[in-house]
Structure formats: structure tokens, C-alpha cells
Amino acid sequence: MNRSLRFASAPRLSRRGRLLFLFTTVCALALLWIGMTPAVTRAQEDETVGVYVVAPGDTLSAIAARYDLPLDAITQLNNITDPALIQVGQELLIPTRSSALALGVVETATSIALPGESLAGLSARVGAEPSLIAALNNISPTARLWPGMPLLIPAAQAEEASLRFGAVERVTVPAQIEQGRTGRIQIESRRPLSLTLDWNGLALEPVALAIPATSVETLLPTPALIAPGVYTFTVVYTAANGVDVRRTWPVEIVDGGYAFQSLTLPADKSETLDATAGISETELLSAVYAPITTSLTWRSAFNRPIGPEFATTSPFGTRRTYNDGVLNGFHGGQDFGAPEGTPVTAPADGVVVLAQPLVIRGNAVVVDHGQGVYTGYWHLSEMNVEAGQAVSAGDVLGLVGNTGRSTGAHLHWELRIRGIAVDPLQFLDEALFTPES
């Protein structure tokens, strides 16, 4: 027997009945919405604030400390103008860390996204919740990051992130370095470690500041022609269990703002524009700069290699063209205009590793200060030292001249760290390494 379902026909309503039914339905839906709204609002509020009842002996500062919040986070949320005027039994709204950050009363720092890094990866690296980082940067928790993207994170997390690295207690890494400038790394550990340091593919050696070597430093030389962007500094050491422990930090290289300069050499200097001579000299000096002597002869700021009355005539990093484009390049040192015969002195202790005439650099002297730090002095009229000679700060190396590729008497002072030309003036104001106490 076949059975089928049949829907009973609803009784027909009069026009008045239909209107009454419609009115009743609308009212019921409205009441339902009104009943639900406070619950939703309270649930949302509970995600961002809590309530604290002031007890006898409480102070606003103590309450803020109890919840690990800045005092301003509580005063702003509760419209308190005088933190001393709180009363026993008073209800205070207590923001969560997220809402405190949204109020702008928690300090933030900037972290740079690494290549291929997700928001979850960044949060794990710096120790902050993904939702918190997303809220700080007004992005979705699922947003894609691009390499070099600057992102706000809680400053406390930025500080803590530098500490969590096995036996390494602290690594201080600069967030930014200008093209042609030098950054400094400081590493503190609980015990002496054999560290492998890498700066964008350049192997670095840690310099021990004391014995035992639980505090070391190294320099991050940055080429003047490197493209602005995010690069990496990596620390690796072998743990007691034989496992290699590795950590990488992003460092942003920013534009150095260097100027352009066009120079015209006289006919008797035309041989200095020869490309072959340039390649030959570069190879010679690269070999001179290559050795990394373990001893460090100087830690403090450099002395000026020429009197303060002689001003800069061409600064480091200037992009140069010679004779209407016959040769292009950049200026790898600092030029000081001075009369021929002006004394040039060693800015720091060291050992002379080159003292000879060259085609482009003229009469040239190079001094090794240890740990891959070299200084060069070009275009001298006279050289007063020889290779292998130890010199002290203030010793005369030679006299200002106009030899080699030069358009007038001046001193070209060059600083090389691990073979990379960097601005030497930086170290007239800053110590190379932390001086001995």
C-alpha cells in the first residue's frame, strides 16, 4: 500500500487576523534580539576588560603591577585623573594586554619579517601572541607577510627575544644600519662558547672582551653600494649535547644618502684611468686586507690622522664619475684637503703592512690594527714608514701629496673591516670595541 505525506491546509485568516499575526511575530523577534544583544556585548567586553574591586591597602600602582600593566592603561580606561583618589569597594575596569596595547599605553618595538616568515612564525620568534601582533598592525591574523615588512611588537617581547638563546644570555643586534656604516654586535653567555658568526655570507670572528670569554663583540661592516633591504646576522654554537644551536636576526640596511661627484683629471694623470691598472691594484690590496690577525691593538675611538683645521673635500661613499663617464665608481674613503707636506699620523696603534707607490693610489701606506681592521693613506708625497714596522697612535706615516689619481694635494683616509670599505669618520666619535675598564 502506497503511503504519501500530505500537508494539512492552514485555515484561512481574515485580514485583521493576518495583521495581528504579523505584529505578534515582529514583536517576538524584537524581544529575542534585545535579549541576545547584552550577552553578546558582555562577551565581547569580557575579552578585552575585567573588573577589579579595590581592597583596603590597595594603590593604583600596585594594582597595575599585579596585572603587569602600565599605570596609564588603567587610568585611561577608567577616566581617572588622580591615581591617588581611589576608594575601597570601587570597581575598576582592568584591560587585558591586548586592549592596553590598543590604548597606546604600552611601548612597542619594530621587528622585520624574515623571508618566508608567517605571522605565526614571527610570533614564535619574538614570543608574542599572533592576535596581539595582528591587532597592533591592523592586519588579519592570517595576513601574508613580505620579506622586510616592518611590524610592531610589544617592546617587552623584543627585549625578551634577545635573551632566549640557550647558553647565550643576550645578543644585541642593530635593527638598522646605513649603507657604508658599521654596526656592532655584543654577545653575552653563561660560559665561554665557540661561536660561528655570519653577516650576510661574510664570516666574522668574535672578539673577547675579557677572560673567560663570556662577553664578546664583533663588527658588521656594510658596503656603501649594497642595495637597501633586509639582511641577516646568524649565530651558531655547539651545545653541551653536541647539537648545533642556531639563531638568525634581521638587519635592515637603509640608503646612506650619498651624493654624486664628477671629476676631470688632467692629461698627465690619464694612465690612472686604465682599467687594467685598477684591477691589478684591487687584487694587490685585497691580498693585503685578507689576513685576520687575532691580536687587537686598538679598541677606543680613532685619533684624527690629520689636523682638525683641514676640512673634508670629498666625503666617503660619494658616487663618482671621471672625465665625463670614462670611469665610474664610488669614493671608498674620506678626503681632507691640505697643503703638500702636511704630516699624516697613525690614528691608532698597529703594524704597517704596505708602504709602496701604486699607479692609482700613489704613494700608499696601509696599517693593520688587528681583527681585520685596516686603515689606508693614499696620494702621499713621502712615506716615512716601511712594511713590518710597528707604529703607535700619533706616529708620522708620511706627508700629504698629489700622487696617483688625484686632482690636487689631499689625504685620502680609508678604513677597511674584513676587506669592506666603510666610513672612517664614524670611529672618530665611536669606539671600535668596548674599551678595557
C-alpha positions as a Python dict, from the first residue, in 0.01 Angstrom:
ca = {
    (1, 'M'): (0, 0, 0),
    (2, 'N'): (147, 331, -108),
    (3, 'R'): (162, 600, 154),
    (4, 'S'): (231, 965, 90),
    (5, 'L'): (271, 1255, 321),
    (6, 'R'): (18, 1531, 298),
    (7, 'F'): (38, 1873, 449),
    (8, 'A'): (-283, 1993, 604),
    (9, 'S'): (-403, 2322, 469),
    (10, 'A'): (-379, 2607, 719),
    (11, 'P'): (-709, 2773, 795),
    (12, 'R'): (-759, 3097, 609),
    (13, 'L'): (-723, 3409, 827),
    (14, 'S'): (-915, 3728, 795),
    (15, 'R'): (-730, 4046, 706),
    (16, 'R'): (-745, 4156, 1071),
    (17, 'G'): (-608, 3819, 1182),
    (18, 'R'): (-323, 3833, 936),
    (19, 'L'): (-221, 4178, 1064),
    (20, 'L'): (-235, 4059, 1425),
    (21, 'F'): (-20, 3754, 1341),
    (22, 'L'): (239, 3973, 1166),
    (23, 'F'): (252, 4219, 1457),
    (24, 'T'): (298, 3937, 1710),
    (25, 'T'): (580, 3780, 1507),
    (26, 'V'): (772, 4110, 1475),
    (27, 'C'): (744, 4178, 1849),
    (28, 'A'): (869, 3829, 1932),
    (29, 'L'): (1174, 3869, 1707),
    (30, 'A'): (1249, 4212, 1853),
    (31, 'L'): (1236, 4078, 2208),
    (32, 'L'): (1462, 3790, 2109),
    (33, 'W'): (1719, 4033, 1958),
    (34, 'I'): (1704, 4262, 2262),
    (35, 'G'): (1756, 3965, 2492),
    (36, 'M'): (2057, 3845, 2298),
    (37, 'T'): (2236, 4179, 2249),
    (38, 'P'): (2361, 4236, 2608),
    (39, 'A'): (2503, 3885, 2623),
    (40, 'V'): (2699, 3937, 2302),
    (41, 'T'): (2821, 4278, 2415),
    (42, 'R'): (2927, 4144, 2756),
    (43, 'A'): (3109, 3855, 2589),
    (44, 'Q'): (3297, 4099, 2371),
    (45, 'E'): (3377, 4322, 2670),
    (46, 'D'): (3499, 4024, 2870),
    (47, 'E'): (3756, 3955, 2600),
    (48, 'T'): (3910, 4299, 2647),
    (49, 'V'): (3848, 4402, 3012),
    (50, 'G'): (3790, 4259, 3356),
    (51, 'V'): (3662, 4415, 3678),
    (52, 'Y'): (3866, 4456, 3997),
    (53, 'V'): (3719, 4570, 4329),
    (54, 'V'): (3956, 4792, 4526),
    (55, 'A'): (4051, 4635, 4861),
    (56, 'P'): (4186, 4803, 5176),
    (57, 'G'): (4551, 4899, 5130),
    (58, 'D'): (4537, 4889, 4751),
    (59, 'T'): (4710, 5153, 4542),
    (60, 'L'): (4661, 5202, 4172),
    (61, 'S'): (5031, 5139, 4112),
    (62, 'A'): (5016, 4808, 4298),
    (63, 'I'): (4708, 4700, 4103),
    (64, 'A'): (4880, 4786, 3773),
    (65, 'A'): (5189, 4589, 3877),
    (66, 'R'): (4972, 4290, 3978),
    (67, 'Y'): (4833, 4269, 3626),
    (68, 'D'): (5166, 4357, 3457),
    (69, 'L'): (5019, 4673, 3304),
    (70, 'P'): (5133, 5035, 3280),
    (71, 'L'): (4954, 5267, 3523),
    (72, 'D'): (4828, 5473, 3228),
    (73, 'A'): (4640, 5171, 3089),
    (74, 'I'): (4413, 5162, 3396),
    (75, 'T'): (4377, 5539, 3443),
    (76, 'Q'): (4280, 5594, 3080),
    (77, 'L'): (4025, 5314, 3072),
    (78, 'N'): (3863, 5433, 3399),
    (79, 'N'): (3891, 5811, 3331),
    (80, 'I'): (4096, 5858, 3649),
    (81, 'T'): (4269, 6196, 3666),
    (82, 'D'): (4431, 6149, 4010),
    (83, 'P'): (4568, 5795, 4073),
    (84, 'A'): (4576, 5867, 4449),
    (85, 'L'): (4198, 5909, 4468),
    (86, 'I'): (4063, 5554, 4461),
    (87, 'Q'): (3826, 5415, 4724),
    (88, 'V'): (3776, 5077, 4888),
    (89, 'G'): (3498, 4894, 4706),
    (90, 'Q'): (3543, 5093, 4386),
    (91, 'E'): (3513, 4882, 4071),
    (92, 'L'): (3797, 4929, 3822),
    (93, 'L'): (3799, 4807, 3465),
    (94, 'I'): (4124, 4615, 3405),
    (95, 'P'): (4233, 4594, 3039),
    (96, 'T'): (4395, 4283, 2900),
    (97, 'R'): (4737, 4315, 2741),
    (98, 'S'): (4569, 4337, 2400),
    (99, 'S'): (4341, 4624, 2489),
    (100, 'A'): (4620, 4805, 2674),
    (101, 'L'): (4824, 4797, 2355),
    (102, 'A'): (4524, 4926, 2162),
    (103, 'L'): (4506, 5219, 2404),
    (104, 'G'): (4863, 5304, 2303),
    (105, 'V'): (4998, 5298, 2658),
    (106, 'V'): (5234, 5002, 2613),
    (107, 'E'): (5566, 5064, 2440),
    (108, 'T'): (5622, 4890, 2111),
    (109, 'A'): (5926, 4798, 1904),
    (110, 'T'): (5966, 4715, 1537),
    (111, 'S'): (6053, 4371, 1408),
    (112, 'I'): (6132, 4294, 1044),
    (113, 'A'): (5966, 3994, 881),
    (114, 'L'): (6216, 3738, 750),
    (115, 'P'): (6189, 3581, 403),
    (116, 'G'): (5914, 3316, 407),
    (117, 'E'): (5804, 3405, 760),
    (118, 'S'): (5436, 3388, 858),
    (119, 'L'): (5263, 3577, 1135),
    (120, 'A'): (5269, 3258, 1342),
    (121, 'G'): (5642, 3222, 1277),
    (122, 'L'): (5707, 3583, 1377),
    (123, 'S'): (5503, 3542, 1696),
    (124, 'A'): (5704, 3231, 1789),
    (125, 'R'): (6030, 3413, 1720),
    (126, 'V'): (5951, 3716, 1936),
    (127, 'G'): (5730, 3543, 2194),
    (128, 'A'): (5406, 3741, 2139),
    (129, 'E'): (5059, 3615, 2052),
    (130, 'P'): (4973, 3626, 1678),
    (131, 'S'): (4642, 3801, 1754),
    (132, 'L'): (4829, 4067, 1950),
    (133, 'I'): (5071, 4138, 1665),
    (134, 'A'): (4779, 4143, 1421),
    (135, 'A'): (4591, 4395, 1637),
    (136, 'L'): (4895, 4620, 1674),
    (137, 'N'): (4944, 4632, 1298),
    (138, 'N'): (4576, 4642, 1193),
    (139, 'I'): (4611, 4327, 987),
    (140, 'S'): (4431, 3995, 980),
    (141, 'P'): (4583, 3708, 1186),
    (142, 'T'): (4602, 3519, 856),
    (143, 'A'): (4765, 3805, 662),
    (144, 'R'): (5066, 3720, 448),
    (145, 'L'): (5394, 3895, 532),
    (146, 'W'): (5656, 4001, 282),
    (147, 'P'): (6033, 3997, 346),
    (148, 'G'): (6143, 4318, 514),
    (149, 'M'): (5791, 4412, 626),
    (150, 'P'): (5818, 4623, 945),
    (151, 'L'): (5577, 4508, 1217),
    (152, 'L'): (5503, 4648, 1560),
    (153, 'I'): (5552, 4409, 1853),
    (154, 'P'): (5541, 4472, 2230),
    (155, 'A'): (5873, 4620, 2339),
    (156, 'A'): (5891, 4374, 2629),
    (157, 'Q'): (5881, 4086, 2382),
    (158, 'A'): (6155, 4248, 2172),
    (159, 'E'): (6378, 4263, 2480),
    (160, 'E'): (6297, 3910, 2593),
    (161, 'A'): (6354, 3770, 2243),
    (162, 'S'): (6717, 3882, 2258),
    (163, 'L'): (6771, 3673, 2572),
    (164, 'R'): (6622, 3334, 2486),
    (165, 'F'): (6906, 3151, 2312),
    (166, 'G'): (7031, 2854, 2511),
    (167, 'A'): (7363, 2929, 2682),
    (168, 'V'): (7362, 3275, 2524),
    (169, 'E'): (7211, 3523, 2768),
    (170, 'R'): (7196, 3827, 2542),
    (171, 'V'): (7266, 3922, 2181),
    (172, 'T'): (7247, 4290, 2097),
    (173, 'V'): (7187, 4343, 1724),
    (174, 'P'): (7124, 4679, 1550),
    (175, 'A'): (6782, 4699, 1382),
    (176, 'Q'): (6916, 4929, 1107),
    (177, 'I'): (7250, 5023, 953),
    (178, 'E'): (7310, 5285, 685),
    (179, 'Q'): (7499, 5187, 369),
    (180, 'G'): (7870, 5229, 436),
    (181, 'R'): (7835, 5237, 814),
    (182, 'T'): (7938, 4970, 1067),
    (183, 'G'): (7714, 4800, 1321),
    (184, 'R'): (7829, 4644, 1645),
    (185, 'I'): (7719, 4309, 1790),
    (186, 'Q'): (7750, 4226, 2161),
    (187, 'I'): (7704, 3869, 2285),
    (188, 'E'): (7695, 3758, 2649),
    (189, 'S'): (7689, 3392, 2753),
    (190, 'R'): (7681, 3187, 3071),
    (191, 'R'): (8000, 3005, 2973),
    (192, 'P'): (8269, 3051, 2707),
    (193, 'L'): (8135, 2934, 2370),
    (194, 'S'): (8290, 2859, 2033),
    (195, 'L'): (8075, 3089, 1820),
    (196, 'T'): (8033, 3091, 1443),
    (197, 'L'): (7912, 3430, 1322),
    (198, 'D'): (7782, 3511, 975),
    (199, 'W'): (7688, 3852, 838),
    (200, 'N'): (7506, 3804, 508),
    (201, 'G'): (7761, 3541, 397),
    (202, 'L'): (8064, 3715, 550),
    (203, 'A'): (8230, 3508, 824),
    (204, 'L'): (8309, 3713, 1135),
    (205, 'E'): (8527, 3644, 1438),
    (206, 'P'): (8409, 3724, 1792),
    (207, 'V'): (8644, 3950, 1988),
    (208, 'A'): (8670, 3851, 2354),
    (209, 'L'): (8642, 4149, 2587),
    (210, 'A'): (8760, 3961, 2893),
    (211, 'I'): (8887, 3624, 3014),
    (212, 'P'): (8696, 3394, 3042),
    (213, 'A'): (8533, 3486, 2712),
    (214, 'T'): (8171, 3515, 2825),
    (215, 'S'): (8137, 3861, 2668),
    (216, 'V'): (8235, 3910, 2304),
    (217, 'E'): (8178, 4166, 2029),
    (218, 'T'): (8207, 4181, 1653),
    (219, 'L'): (8161, 4447, 1386),
    (220, 'L'): (7912, 4441, 1097),
    (221, 'P'): (8075, 4629, 805),
    (222, 'T'): (7818, 4734, 545),
    (223, 'P'): (7925, 4807, 185),
    (224, 'A'): (7840, 5153, 55),
    (225, 'L'): (7697, 5005, -267),
    (226, 'I'): (7483, 4731, -109),
    (227, 'A'): (7117, 4752, -208),
    (228, 'P'): (6887, 4871, 71),
    (229, 'G'): (6686, 4583, 215),
    (230, 'V'): (6677, 4324, 492),
    (231, 'Y'): (6986, 4109, 551),
    (232, 'T'): (7067, 3852, 818),
    (233, 'F'): (7311, 3804, 1104),
    (234, 'T'): (7344, 3445, 1232),
    (235, 'V'): (7498, 3297, 1547),
    (236, 'V'): (7576, 2925, 1574),
    (237, 'Y'): (7735, 2734, 1860),
    (238, 'T'): (7756, 2368, 1962),
    (239, 'A'): (7562, 2286, 2280),
    (240, 'A'): (7691, 2054, 2551),
    (241, 'N'): (7493, 1766, 2397),
    (242, 'G'): (7670, 1814, 2062),
    (243, 'V'): (7373, 1972, 1885),
    (244, 'D'): (7431, 2291, 1685),
    (245, 'V'): (7217, 2577, 1814),
    (246, 'R'): (7142, 2848, 1560),
    (247, 'R'): (6966, 3185, 1569),
    (248, 'T'): (6921, 3448, 1296),
    (249, 'W'): (6834, 3817, 1329),
    (250, 'P'): (6717, 4051, 1052),
    (251, 'V'): (6909, 4376, 1000),
    (252, 'E'): (6769, 4643, 771),
    (253, 'I'): (7016, 4830, 550),
    (254, 'V'): (6891, 5177, 462),
    (255, 'D'): (7004, 5426, 199),
    (256, 'G'): (7309, 5629, 302),
    (257, 'G'): (7200, 5938, 108),
    (258, 'Y'): (7532, 5969, -78),
    (259, 'A'): (7590, 6247, -330),
    (260, 'F'): (7730, 6233, -684),
    (261, 'Q'): (8054, 6394, -798),
    (262, 'S'): (8204, 6448, -1142),
    (263, 'L'): (8583, 6483, -1163),
    (264, 'T'): (8812, 6575, -1453),
    (265, 'L'): (9172, 6454, -1443),
    (266, 'P'): (9447, 6638, -1633),
    (267, 'A'): (9617, 6472, -1929),
    (268, 'D'): (9925, 6376, -1725),
    (269, 'K'): (9702, 6164, -1499),
    (270, 'S'): (9529, 5973, -1781),
    (271, 'E'): (9717, 5649, -1706),
    (272, 'T'): (9538, 5633, -1368),
    (273, 'L'): (9209, 5572, -1554),
    (274, 'D'): (9341, 5248, -1704),
    (275, 'A'): (9106, 4963, -1609),
    (276, 'T'): (9385, 4704, -1605),
    (277, 'A'): (9585, 4904, -1353),
    (278, 'G'): (9273, 4936, -1138),
    (279, 'I'): (9213, 4559, -1136),
    (280, 'S'): (9576, 4488, -1055),
    (281, 'E'): (9576, 4725, -757),
    (282, 'T'): (9246, 4592, -626),
    (283, 'E'): (9384, 4238, -630),
    (284, 'L'): (9702, 4350, -451),
    (285, 'L'): (9512, 4532, -176),
    (286, 'S'): (9260, 4250, -136),
    (287, 'A'): (9551, 4021, -51),
    (288, 'V'): (9684, 4282, 195),
    (289, 'Y'): (9345, 4309, 373),
    (290, 'A'): (9281, 3932, 381),
    (291, 'P'): (9479, 3823, 692),
    (292, 'I'): (9285, 3842, 1019),
    (293, 'T'): (9538, 3885, 1296),
    (294, 'T'): (9398, 3766, 1628),
    (295, 'S'): (9558, 4041, 1834),
    (296, 'L'): (9366, 4366, 1871),
    (297, 'T'): (9593, 4669, 1905),
    (298, 'W'): (9321, 4931, 1950),
    (299, 'R'): (8970, 4947, 2100),
    (300, 'S'): (8896, 5314, 2152),
    (301, 'A'): (8789, 5579, 1900),
    (302, 'F'): (9047, 5672, 1635),
    (303, 'N'): (9252, 5987, 1655),
    (304, 'R'): (9225, 6215, 1352),
    (305, 'P'): (9508, 6132, 1105),
    (306, 'I'): (9547, 6497, 1005),
    (307, 'G'): (9498, 6828, 1184),
    (308, 'P'): (9139, 6945, 1259),
    (309, 'E'): (9198, 7259, 1053),
    (310, 'F'): (9190, 7054, 732),
    (311, 'A'): (8832, 7013, 616),
    (312, 'T'): (8673, 6732, 417),
    (313, 'T'): (8684, 6796, 43),
    (314, 'S'): (8513, 6473, -65),
    (315, 'P'): (8326, 6251, 183),
    (316, 'F'): (8314, 5874, 194),
    (317, 'G'): (8059, 5699, -25),
    (318, 'T'): (8026, 5968, -292),
    (319, 'R'): (7928, 5819, -628),
    (320, 'R'): (8192, 5934, -877),
    (321, 'T'): (8241, 5968, -1248),
    (322, 'Y'): (8572, 6065, -1410),
    (323, 'N'): (8626, 6257, -1733),
    (324, 'D'): (8262, 6252, -1848),
    (325, 'G'): (8198, 5885, -1780),
    (326, 'V'): (8529, 5730, -1886),
    (327, 'L'): (8528, 5565, -1542),
    (328, 'N'): (8256, 5532, -1278),
    (329, 'G'): (8270, 5417, -917),
    (330, 'F'): (8236, 5533, -558),
    (331, 'H'): (8469, 5704, -314),
    (332, 'G'): (8598, 5447, -66),
    (333, 'G'): (8748, 5690, 184),
    (334, 'Q'): (8748, 6040, 331),
    (335, 'D'): (8944, 6318, 158),
    (336, 'F'): (9097, 6604, 358),
    (337, 'G'): (9230, 6899, 162),
    (338, 'A'): (9573, 7004, 290),
    (339, 'P'): (9896, 7157, 156),
    (340, 'E'): (10158, 6921, 24),
    (341, 'G'): (10400, 6821, 302),
    (342, 'T'): (10139, 6824, 582),
    (343, 'P'): (10212, 6538, 830),
    (344, 'V'): (9984, 6233, 827),
    (345, 'T'): (9978, 6040, 1155),
    (346, 'A'): (9857, 5697, 1267),
    (347, 'P'): (9510, 5721, 1425),
    (348, 'A'): (9575, 5411, 1639),
    (349, 'D'): (9842, 5155, 1723),
    (350, 'G'): (9915, 4893, 1459),
    (351, 'V'): (10162, 4735, 1218),
    (352, 'V'): (10243, 4870, 871),
    (353, 'V'): (10166, 4602, 613),
    (354, 'L'): (10217, 4806, 293),
    (355, 'A'): (10426, 5112, 206),
    (356, 'Q'): (10487, 5148, -167),
    (357, 'P'): (10400, 5357, -474),
    (358, 'L'): (10091, 5250, -670),
    (359, 'V'): (9953, 5376, -1003),
    (360, 'I'): (9608, 5486, -882),
    (361, 'R'): (9661, 5540, -509),
    (362, 'G'): (10003, 5697, -548),
    (363, 'N'): (10237, 5659, -254),
    (364, 'A'): (10029, 5437, -25),
    (365, 'V'): (10053, 5314, 335),
    (366, 'V'): (9830, 5051, 499),
    (367, 'V'): (9824, 4980, 874),
    (368, 'D'): (9682, 4662, 1034),
    (369, 'H'): (9509, 4731, 1369),
    (370, 'G'): (9410, 4368, 1431),
    (371, 'Q'): (9091, 4163, 1393),
    (372, 'G'): (9050, 4255, 1026),
    (373, 'V'): (9061, 4634, 1084),
    (374, 'Y'): (9293, 4817, 840),
    (375, 'T'): (9346, 5185, 758),
    (376, 'G'): (9490, 5320, 432),
    (377, 'Y'): (9657, 5651, 338),
    (378, 'W'): (9679, 5742, -32),
    (379, 'H'): (9842, 6007, -256),
    (380, 'L'): (10131, 6079, -15),
    (381, 'S'): (10427, 6284, -132),
    (382, 'E'): (10652, 6096, 108),
    (383, 'M'): (10630, 5767, 305),
    (384, 'N'): (10803, 5768, 643),
    (385, 'V'): (10744, 5403, 736),
    (386, 'E'): (10807, 5058, 588),
    (387, 'A'): (10621, 4727, 585),
    (388, 'G'): (10656, 4529, 908),
    (389, 'Q'): (10710, 4837, 1123),
    (390, 'A'): (10503, 4872, 1442),
    (391, 'V'): (10352, 5218, 1490),
    (392, 'S'): (10178, 5392, 1777),
    (393, 'A'): (9893, 5642, 1762),
    (394, 'G'): (10038, 5978, 1658),
    (395, 'D'): (10344, 5842, 1473),
    (396, 'V'): (10405, 6013, 1137),
    (397, 'L'): (10326, 5777, 849),
    (398, 'G'): (10405, 6019, 565),
    (399, 'L'): (10328, 6359, 414),
    (400, 'V'): (10027, 6484, 216),
    (401, 'G'): (10081, 6481, -159),
    (402, 'N'): (9918, 6467, -504),
    (403, 'T'): (10044, 6133, -636),
    (404, 'G'): (9830, 5881, -826),
    (405, 'R'): (9469, 5951, -933),
    (406, 'S'): (9440, 6290, -767),
    (407, 'T'): (9332, 6636, -880),
    (408, 'G'): (9513, 6825, -602),
    (409, 'A'): (9706, 6784, -277),
    (410, 'H'): (9500, 6597, -19),
    (411, 'L'): (9494, 6296, 213),
    (412, 'H'): (9266, 6006, 125),
    (413, 'W'): (9198, 5816, 451),
    (414, 'E'): (9041, 5472, 412),
    (415, 'L'): (8905, 5220, 664),
    (416, 'R'): (8857, 4854, 577),
    (417, 'I'): (8690, 4599, 804),
    (418, 'R'): (8711, 4243, 674),
    (419, 'G'): (8804, 4391, 338),
    (420, 'I'): (8492, 4613, 319),
    (421, 'A'): (8538, 4988, 283),
    (422, 'V'): (8335, 5174, 547),
    (423, 'D'): (8311, 5535, 664),
    (424, 'P'): (8618, 5606, 883),
    (425, 'L'): (8465, 5919, 1038),
    (426, 'Q'): (8222, 5700, 1234),
    (427, 'F'): (8511, 5586, 1452),
    (428, 'L'): (8633, 5933, 1536),
    (429, 'D'): (8319, 5953, 1754),
    (430, 'E'): (8269, 5586, 1844),
    (431, 'A'): (8500, 5325, 1994),
    (432, 'L'): (8581, 5032, 1766),
    (433, 'F'): (8515, 4793, 2054),
    (434, 'T'): (8421, 4848, 2418),
    (435, 'P'): (8736, 4992, 2580),
    (436, 'E'): (8901, 4798, 2863),
    (437, 'S'): (8785, 4917, 3204),
}
